[in-house]
Amino acid sequence: MLWFQGNSMQLAKCSFGLFLRNFSASKTTLPVLTLFTKDPCPLCEEAKEVLKPYKNRFILQEVDITLPENSAWYERYKFDIPVFHLNGQFLMMHRINTSKLEKQLLKLEQQRAGG
């Protein structure tokens, strides 16, 4: 009986994961732009200002690389912030490249509209 309950729990976790993946892939979900940052970070503040005209086209998620749970990101990006990922994929670092951001956002918006 315990074996069955364990598998049921694993199945529930798997089903919830699939639900989240399907939910995040829905047409109404905006892409996630992740900003890897720390405090202070003047370039990060500057980048957020540049992003303001685009704010309705993505969800901005900030990750403080100095927090203990983000130590892997700290080791990777400690000399490069701000760093941006779009939907989990590296996009750019140091300064916002608006043409690159626009191109990637348009690509994602076209994918959402078409399918």
LOZALO-144162 format. One record per residue: residue number from 1; residue in one letter; x, y, z of N, C-alpha, C in turn. Coordinates in steps of 0.05 Angstrom, whole numbers. Layout:
<pts>
{pt NUM, A, {X, Y, Z}, {X, Y, Z}, {X, Y, Z}} ...
</pts>
This chain:
<pts>
{pt 1, M, {16, -24, 0}, {0, 0, 0}, {17, 25, 0}} {pt 2, L, {39, 25, 15}, {56, 49, 16}, {69, 53, -12}} {pt 3, W, {76, 32, -25}, {87, 35, -52}, {68, 49, -71}} {pt 4, F, {43, 41, -69}, {22, 53, -86}, {18, 82, -79}} {pt 5, Q, {18, 89, -53}, {15, 116, -45}, {39, 133, -55}} {pt 6, G, {63, 122, -54}, {86, 136, -64}, {84, 142, -93}} {pt 7, N, {75, 122, -109}, {72, 126, -137}, {49, 147, -143}} {pt 8, S, {29, 146, -127}, {7, 165, -130}, {17, 193, -126}} {pt 9, M, {34, 197, -105}, {45, 223, -100}, {63, 232, -123}} {pt 10, Q, {79, 213, -133}, {96, 220, -156}, {80, 227, -180}} {pt 11, L, {58, 213, -185}, {40, 218, -207}, {27, 246, -204}} {pt 12, A, {19, 252, -179}, {7, 278, -174}, {27, 301, -179}} {pt 13, K, {53, 297, -171}, {73, 317, -176}, {77, 320, -206}} {pt 14, C, {78, 298, -221}, {82, 298, -249}, {59, 312, -263}} {pt 15, S, {34, 305, -255}, {11, 318, -267}, {10, 348, -262}} {pt 16, F, {18, 356, -238}, {18, 384, -231}, {39, 398, -248}} {pt 17, G, {63, 385, -252}, {83, 397, -269}, {74, 400, -298}} {pt 18, L, {59, 380, -308}, {48, 382, -335}, {28, 405, -337}} {pt 19, F, {11, 407, -316}, {-8, 429, -315}, {6, 456, -316}} {pt 20, L, {27, 459, -300}, {41, 484, -300}, {54, 490, -327}} {pt 21, R, {65, 469, -340}, {77, 473, -366}, {56, 481, -387}} {pt 22, N, {33, 467, -386}, {12, 474, -405}, {1, 502, -399}} {pt 23, F, {-2, 508, -374}, {-12, 535, -367}, {7, 556, -376}} {pt 24, S, {33, 552, -372}, {52, 573, -380}, {54, 575, -411}} {pt 25, A, {46, 554, -425}, {47, 555, -454}, {22, 566, -466}} {pt 26, S, {2, 573, -450}, {-23, 583, -461}, {-19, 610, -474}} {pt 27, K, {-37, 616, -492}, {-35, 641, -508}, {-36, 666, -491}} {pt 28, T, {-48, 665, -468}, {-52, 689, -452}, {-28, 695, -434}} {pt 29, T, {-9, 676, -432}, {14, 680, -414}, {35, 696, -428}} {pt 30, L, {45, 716, -414}, {66, 733, -425}, {93, 719, -420}} {pt 31, P, {113, 725, -437}, {140, 714, -432}, {151, 725, -406}} {pt 32, V, {170, 711, -395}, {183, 720, -370}, {211, 730, -377}} {pt 33, L, {216, 755, -370}, {243, 767, -373}, {255, 767, -345}} {pt 34, T, {276, 752, -342}, {290, 749, -316}, {313, 768, -316}} {pt 35, L, {314, 785, -295}, {337, 803, -291}, {353, 793, -267}} {pt 36, F, {378, 785, -273}, {396, 777, -252}, {410, 803, -242}} {pt 37, T, {407, 808, -216}, {416, 834, -205}, {427, 831, -177}} {pt 38, K, {436, 852, -166}, {443, 854, -137}, {440, 883, -129}} {pt 39, D, {443, 888, -103}, {440, 915, -93}, {467, 924, -81}} {pt 40, P, {478, 945, -89}, {468, 964, -110}, {476, 954, -138}} {pt 41, C, {462, 964, -158}, {468, 958, -186}, {457, 981, -203}} {pt 42, P, {472, 1002, -206}, {463, 1025, -222}, {456, 1017, -251}} {pt 43, L, {471, 999, -263}, {464, 990, -290}, {438, 976, -291}} {pt 44, C, {431, 962, -270}, {405, 948, -268}, {382, 968, -267}} {pt 45, E, {386, 989, -251}, {365, 1010, -250}, {362, 1024, -277}} {pt 46, E, {384, 1029, -290}, {383, 1041, -316}, {369, 1023, -336}} {pt 47, A, {375, 997, -335}, {362, 978, -353}, {332, 977, -348}} {pt 48, K, {323, 978, -323}, {295, 977, -316}, {280, 1001, -328}} {pt 49, E, {294, 1024, -328}, {282, 1048, -341}, {279, 1044, -371}} {pt 50, V, {299, 1032, -384}, {297, 1027, -412}, {275, 1007, -419}} {pt 51, L, {269, 989, -400}, {248, 969, -404}, {220, 979, -401}} {pt 52, K, {216, 1002, -389}, {189, 1012, -383}, {170, 1012, -407}} {pt 53, P, {179, 1021, -430}, {160, 1020, -453}, {151, 992, -461}} {pt 54, Y, {165, 972, -452}, {159, 944, -460}, {144, 929, -437}} {pt 55, K, {138, 942, -415}, {129, 929, -391}, {104, 912, -394}} {pt 56, N, {87, 919, -413}, {62, 904, -418}, {66, 879, -435}} {pt 57, R, {91, 874, -444}, {96, 852, -462}, {111, 829, -449}} {pt 58, F, {118, 831, -424}, {131, 810, -410}, {126, 813, -380}} {pt 59, I, {133, 792, -365}, {132, 792, -336}, {162, 794, -328}} {pt 60, L, {168, 815, -312}, {195, 819, -303}, {199, 804, -277}} {pt 61, Q, {219, 787, -277}, {226, 771, -253}, {254, 779, -245}} {pt 62, E, {258, 790, -221}, {284, 797, -212}, {296, 776, -194}} {pt 63, V, {321, 769, -199}, {335, 749, -183}, {359, 762, -171}} {pt 64, D, {359, 765, -144}, {382, 776, -130}, {403, 754, -127}} {pt 65, I, {425, 758, -142}, {445, 737, -142}, {461, 735, -116}} {pt 66, T, {458, 754, -98}, {472, 753, -73}, {458, 736, -51}} {pt 67, L, {434, 728, -56}, {419, 711, -37}, {431, 683, -37}} {pt 68, P, {433, 670, -14}, {445, 644, -12}, {434, 623, -32}} {pt 69, E, {407, 624, -36}, {395, 605, -54}, {402, 610, -83}} {pt 70, N, {414, 633, -89}, {422, 639, -117}, {452, 639, -121}} {pt 71, S, {466, 624, -105}, {495, 623, -106}, {506, 614, -133}} {pt 72, A, {492, 596, -146}, {501, 587, -173}, {500, 610, -193}} {pt 73, W, {479, 626, -191}, {477, 649, -209}, {498, 670, -202}} {pt 74, Y, {504, 673, -176}, {525, 691, -167}, {552, 683, -180}} {pt 75, E, {559, 658, -178}, {584, 648, -189}, {585, 653, -220}} {pt 76, R, {563, 650, -232}, {561, 653, -262}, {562, 682, -271}} {pt 77, Y, {548, 700, -256}, {544, 727, -266}, {554, 749, -248}} {pt 78, K, {571, 743, -228}, {579, 764, -209}, {593, 788, -222}} {pt 79, F, {606, 784, -244}, {619, 806, -257}, {604, 817, -282}} {pt 80, D, {580, 807, -287}, {566, 814, -312}, {539, 826, -309}} {pt 81, I, {529, 831, -285}, {502, 841, -282}, {500, 869, -293}} {pt 82, P, {477, 877, -303}, {453, 860, -306}, {455, 840, -328}} {pt 83, V, {443, 817, -323}, {441, 796, -343}, {411, 790, -346}} {pt 84, F, {403, 785, -371}, {375, 780, -377}, {371, 753, -391}} {pt 85, H, {351, 738, -381}, {342, 714, -395}, {313, 719, -403}} {pt 86, L, {306, 709, -426}, {278, 710, -435}, {268, 681, -436}} {pt 87, N, {247, 676, -420}, {236, 649, -418}, {258, 628, -413}} {pt 88, G, {276, 635, -395}, {297, 616, -387}, {321, 614, -404}} {pt 89, Q, {321, 629, -426}, {344, 628, -445}, {359, 655, -443}} {pt 90, F, {386, 653, -443}, {402, 677, -442}, {394, 696, -465}} {pt 91, L, {392, 721, -459}, {385, 741, -479}, {407, 762, -482}} {pt 92, M, {416, 774, -460}, {436, 795, -462}, {447, 802, -434}} {pt 93, M, {469, 818, -434}, {480, 826, -409}, {491, 854, -411}} {pt 94, H, {496, 867, -388}, {507, 893, -385}, {488, 916, -391}} {pt 95, R, {478, 917, -416}, {460, 939, -423}, {437, 927, -441}} {pt 96, I, {415, 940, -441}, {392, 931, -457}, {398, 937, -486}} {pt 97, N, {395, 916, -503}, {396, 919, -531}, {367, 918, -540}} {pt 98, T, {355, 942, -545}, {326, 943, -550}, {318, 929, -576}} {pt 99, S, {336, 930, -596}, {329, 917, -621}, {328, 886, -617}} {pt 100, K, {347, 876, -602}, {347, 847, -596}, {322, 839, -579}} {pt 101, L, {316, 855, -559}, {292, 850, -543}, {267, 851, -560}} {pt 102, E, {264, 871, -576}, {241, 874, -594}, {238, 850, -612}} {pt 103, K, {260, 842, -624}, {260, 819, -642}, {250, 794, -628}} {pt 104, Q, {261, 789, -604}, {254, 764, -590}, {225, 765, -580}} {pt 105, L, {216, 789, -571}, {188, 791, -562}, {169, 787, -585}} {pt 106, L, {175, 799, -608}, {158, 795, -632}, {157, 765, -639}} {pt 107, K, {179, 752, -639}, {180, 724, -645}, {162, 708, -627}} {pt 108, L, {164, 713, -601}, {147, 699, -581}, {117, 706, -585}} {pt 109, E, {112, 731, -590}, {84, 739, -594}, {72, 726, -619}} {pt 110, Q, {88, 724, -640}, {79, 710, -665}, {74, 681, -660}} {pt 111, Q, {91, 668, -644}, {87, 640, -637}, {61, 636, -621}} {pt 112, R, {56, 654, -602}, {32, 652, -586}, {7, 657, -603}} {pt 113, A, {8, 675, -621}, {-15, 682, -638}, {-21, 659, -658}} {pt 114, G, {0, 646, -667}, {-3, 625, -687}, {-8, 597, -677}} {pt 115, G, {-4, 594, -651}, {-7, 566, -644}, {-10, 560, -616}} 
</pts>
